[in-house]
Each structure stands twice: as structure tokens, then as C-alpha cells.
Amino acid sequence: MNVKTLFIGCLGGLLSLNSCSETTETADYSAYVNPFIGTGGHGHTFPGAVVPHGMIQPSPDTRIDGWDACSGYYYADSTINGFSHTHISGTGCCDYGDVLLMPTVGKQQYKTTDPESQRLAYASSFSHQNETAEPGYYSVFLDTYQVKAELTSTKRGALHRYTFPESKEAGFILDLDYSLQRQINSEMEIEVISETEICGHKKTMYWAFDQSINFYAKFSKPFTYTLITDSVTMDNGKRLPTSKVLLHFETTNHEEILVKVGVSAVDIDGARKNVESEITDWDFDKVRQNARNAWNKYLSKIDITTQDKNDKTIFYTALYHSAISPNLFTDADGRYLGMDLQVHQGDTINPIYTVFSLWDTFRALHPLMTIIDPDLNTQFINSLIKKHQEGGIFPMWDLASNYTGTMIGYHAVPVIVDAYMKGYRDFDVKEAYNACLRAAEYDTAGIKCPPLVLPHLMPKAKFYKNSIGYVPCDRENESVAKALEYAYDDWCISAFANAMGDFENKSKYERFAKAYEFYFDKSTRFMRGLDSEGEWRTPFNPRSSTHRNDDYCEGTAWQWTWFVPHDVEGLVNLMGGEEAFVSKLDSLFTVDSALEGEMTSSDISGLIGQYAHGNEPSHHVIHLYNYVNRPWRTQELVDSVYRSQYANSIDGLSGNEDCGQMSAWYVLNSMGFYQPCPGKPIYSIGRPAFDKVVIRLPERKTFTIIAKNNTKTNKYIKSVTLNGQPLTTPFFEHTDIANGGIMEITMSDKPTKWGKNN
């Protein structure tokens, strides 16, 4: 990975640090966050002004189409199309980009005719030298219009501040028909309510097949307007409906004009109440400070001590990215749009959330939440249970209460089971258990989703794994990856069934959990596709990839062979014992990184050998060495990932951020541990990155990790004590953290025998 380090603090530009002499003891944790990390490369993050898990995400849009437009912003771009209010952080698919607002000076241009252009007619050039991003605040100078734009937000409302030059032709363009990836607008309504108020509604069809968005905007200065609701003929001859408002007014030099914007999936009244209840006046600086305070409260959950300012920025930016989604979806009046796409009356004490990237986030984000905010994680679980009740099944990837059918597995299950096994049970356990059983069975009845989504949300692969014991590769795409994830999810269900006293299902799903054995080919020692005749798919190439159209999912046999987190001992035995397993695992990190195939998956990134840190299936693999008496290998490889895959730079992420998963991996590992198998409340010790970490737990408890003799070269563990008692294995339990205590780790510059059983 190319590391173009961004200089922060006294060098100016990207961050607003209080001073270059700030100590690690500062309470202003937001000062260490660089929202530009991941906005280059393929991190797909955005720098806009958000609060933790907020409903609204005002942020600049620099491009419209393509993979690197997923968040709307790409650092290499030099023009801004405007500021829309909904964005997804770090995904590989794109949606949102709703309600675009752009200040203008001079004659307004709005008729974009080139369907391939990334630049709208009213876009402005800008320089990164005149751009600032910090938690809860974003600012940029728009060169074309000589306007300074500033954004901040609450949970449900955005507040804009624009500083105009003197002009008789100042104004705004509010573009309702705009969206990222040029989505199909199936409905559009826009209305000017008064000389200071505009509202509207639209439905789009894209990744979310039926996304409903309503908005209400109030301006601090009266305007005249031109309403554009006809259609425009593009250069390719296609006619597209338009829905825009051109606002007009005169300005004096340095005149500030503010705009409040609320959004809602329910209705326009909900959007109005959302912003009015949270932004009661025009005090931009107060809203900005409140947003920063909200971030400081969240970021203060973990306090780290280190002399390396870049590492501190990487850590707190990772923690920041871990709290952007899931997003609040309940309006200020308690109403929300359910998975049945009907409006429900809920309450604000127990709100509903959306944007659940579960294939990614069950691995590290939700385990992290069980440590630093188990109550919020329980709210997420209650949201998932509601979605099961309203829509007929757990979502795989929920976007704006839409079943997208994206990715594989049924990973709401490990999120719920992991919380339950850790003792967090403030949800309807019986309902959750029944929903887990429902997710594992092939049954298309009662699911409320578009016909095109149903085969992906409820794939026939579940029928095969339940009826014949495996998923044939000639009947189901991504058969190996699906089967391995089903085996893990089914293991989670077996553990849940045991806890519920349902021993029949315990036995059934224990059997299903062993299904990974079917796919292991002893001759190649890889997991391979097995056809309906019981024959291996041929030809076989372990480094071959055809994106989303082979036996694996966003990976190859090299990455997927290791996905048996629930039964490492069983996988070791399959491979011929500990020595053979270690030899194979070593080769993963040393073989050539080349991929083969006509359409290799771009998601296979951050390669160390064939270990792909940039995508989630690999995230537990380094910790497998702890299970086979090679803990020093876990330590040195974790250290290697810190140094090669994360940086304080625009391209500081080796793959998509994926709604906090990539960052949550770093947060956990840099503290010194990771949970390889959610559902088993056991943490694997790796390589602590910092001299001291204090985790602030509920009930005013703390768990402290002290790394003695910690330097960049001292990456190996010499000894560990937990609450004063020697810890001789590289594992400890969740209760050890939850009860509070102190772990002391003494580091060494050479591998040691600590943690080795023999």
C-alpha cells in the first residue's frame, strides 16, 4: 500500500488540533480523528459532518458513478457537485446521495446532458488546502462561487452555513432528482412552502429497491425561486425527469446564510419534526460544539497512551469510523419505516436502526460493541428482531428498511448469540431464538421483499445443506463460501439451542456445524467445490477468482480454507495435525500474492502472501497460530498488519471500510486482543500497540492493559499477568474484561515461549 502521510496539527489543512504540544491526556479525543483516512484508495469513507450513529450524513459529493463513488466523495477529485444528506461509510455497493444542496453565484446552470460525466453543470472546483474535516464538522471553500461552505449535524438534522460574496445573483440549487449512481427515481414531489421553506419526497430504485426519503429545509434568508419539474433529454437520447428548485437572492460581502435540513423515511412532517426538535435556533457554532461533545463522549470509552501521534490518530479515527453506522431510523416522534415498508409507531427510548452490514460487522464491530457499549448493541439486536417480525426474516444487509439480499450467510445469528453468551440478554430471547432457527431453514413463505431479491435473501443453498448435507457447486453459486458460513452460523445456533434447553436442535445444528468437512480436499489441502455427483470441481486453481461468480465469495481457496472459526481443532485434524496445519498456514503468508482469472475480485486486497486483510474472510486468520502453539507468529503478523495496512493517510485503509468492520479490527487488535469466533466469549491475545489502554466500561468499571517495555521493535510477548496472576495461555474470557481489572503484558524483541503449551 502506498502511504502518503497527511501532516496534521501545526502544518494545517485537514485537522483542527488544539496545539502541536497536546498531550495524550487531553479530553478532546476528537482532535485525534482524521476523517479523510480512507477517502482515497478504496476505503470508500466520507468526510462529512455526522454524529455517532446519526440518521443524517451531510457530506460533499465529488463523483456520481463507479466503485469509488460509493460514499459520494473521492479524495483525488477536484470538483464538488454539492452536499447531499445521506451516505454510507466504506461499502462496496452504492446508494443514497439524497437531497443535494449547492450554493451558487451568478447565472445558474443545471442542465447536465452528458450521462457519463461525473461533474454536474453547477459543480465547483475546490482545493484540499481549503478543506477541513473533524468529527461533526466539515468545511470547504468553493472556488467557482467564492463561497465558504460549512456543515454540522445532530442525530436527525443538518445545519449548513454558507458565507457568500457580494452578489445580485446569489442562490442555491436544491436537487431532488440527483442521487449516487444515477438511481431510478420512481416518485418525486417537491414543494416551496414559503419564502424560507421547501419540502419534498421521492422514492428510488437501486441497491435498495424501494427507498423512501422525505425532506424539509428551512433557510435563514427569504428567497425567490424557479421550480424545475420537467424532463431533460440526455446526450444518449434518454429523457430523465427532473425535480429541482433554483433559489435566488442578493447578498452582501461575507453574508452568512444558514440552512436547516431534516430527513425522514416516514413522511415530510417527520422530516420537519426531526430537524425542529433538535435544531431550535440558528446557532451553528453551538450545534457544531454539541456534535464534537457527542463524539468526545463516544471516543472517551477507550483511552490510549502512546508517544506516536500517527498511531493515536489511526486509533481514534478507527474508533470514529466504528460509530458511523448502524444508523438511527426512528423519527423524533417515535415513528419509523419497518421492513414491511409500512409506518410503525415505536418510541425514541428503544429506537430502530438501519444499515446493517452483517457479513462484515459480526466479526469485530459487534464484538467491540459488547465491550464498550453493550446497551447500544442490544438496541441493534432489538432492531434486528423487529425486522424479522415485520419482514419475515432477519436481513443479511439492511438498507433503509430494504432487504437487499447482499452477501451470504445469516449473520444476525452470531450477533445475537455472541451477546447472549456474554450475558447481555435485554431482548426477547425466545423470539430471537426462533428467528435464528427461521434464518437457517429454506423457507420462502412470508418474506416481504421484491421477487428479484428473494433468491438471494433465501438462497436454495440452505435447502441443499439441510437436505443432502452440502451445497453442490453445479447448483449454487459461491457454494463453498456459503457452506462454510452456514456451518459457522449453525454452530452458533447449536450453542443457543443448548442454552435454551432445546437438545434436539442442539444435536441437529451441531451436525450441520461439521459440514465444513465435506469441502476439504486432502490431496490439495484446500476447501473446494463439490458437485451434485460428489466430484471435485475441476480444473482447480487456489488463486483463481471470478468476482461473485465462482465457488467463493470475494476471495479464493487460499482465503476461504481457513473459515472454520468455531472448530479450529477440527480443521487442524483435517489438515493432518498441528505441524501440517502450521506449515499450510505459514504458506498463506509467504506464497506469491498474484491472483488469476479474467475478473478477479477487487475486494481481495491488502495482500500479505495470499492473506487478504482488505476483506473480511481473512480477519480471524492471524490468530489461528495461538491455537497451535505458535503465539509469537500471531504477535509478529498482527504487528505487520498494523504497519502495512493502516496509516494516517487518505489511502490508510487496505480495503473497503465496510461500515466499521475494518476499523473495529484495528481497535480490538491494537488494544492487544481479538475475538476469532463470535459466539465463544473468548479473546485471543496478539500484539498490543500502545503503552497503556484504559477501557471505560458500564457501571464505572475499567479494564486496563499495560504493555511494559513496549517499543516498535519489541513486538513479542515475554509474560502476561491478569489481575496480578500469571496468564500462561494466549486466551482470556469476556468476563475478565466485563468485571474490570488489569492486564500487564511484558514485551520482548525476540520470540519467546510464552503461551506455548508444550
PyMOL commands that set and color helices and strands:
alter all, ss='L'
color gray80, all
select helices_A, chain A and resi 9-11+29-32+67-69+128-130+268-278+284-299+309-321+358-361+365-372+374-391+412-421+429-440+454-457+461-467+479-500+503-519+557-560+568-574+578-590+616-618+621-628+631-645+661-671+698-700+734-738
alter helices_A, ss='H'
color red, helices_A
select strands_A, chain A and resi 59-61+79-80+82-84+100-105+124-125+131-134+137-142+147-153+157-164+167-175+184-192+197-205+211-219+224-228+231-233+239-241+244-251+255-264+302-305+327-328+335-337+343-345+353-354+356-357+397-399+402-403+520-521+526-527+544-546+596-599+607-608+611-612+673-674+682-685+692-696+702-708+716-722+725-726+731-733+741-748
alter strands_A, ss='S'
color yellow, strands_A
deselect
rebuild
show_as cartoon
